[in-house]
Amino acid sequence: VQLVESGGGLVQAGGSLRLSCTFSGMGSDDYTIGWFREVPGKQRDLVATITTGGSTTYADSVKGRFTISRDNAKNTVYLQMNGLKPEDTSVYYCNLWYFSGSSRRSYWGQGTQVTVSS
């Protein structure tokens, strides 16, 4: 399974960005994709998730500002980020996980930098 993120960049506070995560090589049709973010020296935090059924979850810090969605035909998950704040500055990672029997399989993308200037 391979995941490739894109869409990061530099934006002013209050602006918007849309991140994309395109995946391939996935044989199962029951998996979850999440967006995480990490600042150097800190832990990687969960931002949002979406299941194959379309159920979503969000971190409290991004509720009402970020929206996760998916295009199954394109094997792509998006993270629409509106009302960006300087504290949203991070490297954003896409993660796909699923269960095979009792084993949890997890795959990461390479990350994309998001920088929000004040």
KARAQUI-V219439 format. One record per residue. RES is the residue in three letters. PHI is phi in whole degrees, 0 to 359 (NA if undefined). Layout:
# KARAQUI-V219439
RES;PHI
RES;PHI
This chain:
# KARAQUI-V219439
VAL;NA
GLN;235
LEU;233
VAL;230
GLU;266
SER;205
GLY;105
GLY;290
GLY;164
LEU;254
VAL;216
GLN;281
ALA;305
GLY;91
GLY;277
SER;227
LEU;216
ARG;237
LEU;268
SER;236
CYS;228
THR;254
PHE;237
SER;212
GLY;80
MET;268
GLY;268
SER;275
ASP;250
ASP;227
TYR;209
THR;235
ILE;240
GLY;232
TRP;256
PHE;239
ARG;219
GLU;217
VAL;256
PRO;310
GLY;89
LYS;237
GLN;285
ARG;279
ASP;253
LEU;285
VAL;255
ALA;199
THR;224
ILE;213
THR;266
THR;296
GLY;278
GLY;96
SER;288
THR;234
THR;223
TYR;221
ALA;291
ASP;303
SER;291
VAL;241
LYS;302
GLY;86
ARG;245
PHE;253
THR;226
ILE;260
SER;210
ARG;218
ASP;239
ASN;297
ALA;295
LYS;257
ASN;50
THR;226
VAL;244
TYR;245
LEU;231
GLN;275
MET;243
ASN;245
GLY;57
LEU;295
LYS;239
PRO;306
GLU;288
ASP;277
THR;299
SER;189
VAL;270
TYR;258
TYR;241
CYS;260
ASN;226
LEU;245
TRP;220
TYR;205
PHE;251
SER;243
GLY;66
SER;263
SER;263
ARG;261
ARG;257
SER;220
TYR;225
TRP;240
GLY;274
GLN;273
GLY;94
THR;221
GLN;278
VAL;240
THR;236
VAL;246
SER;267
SER;271
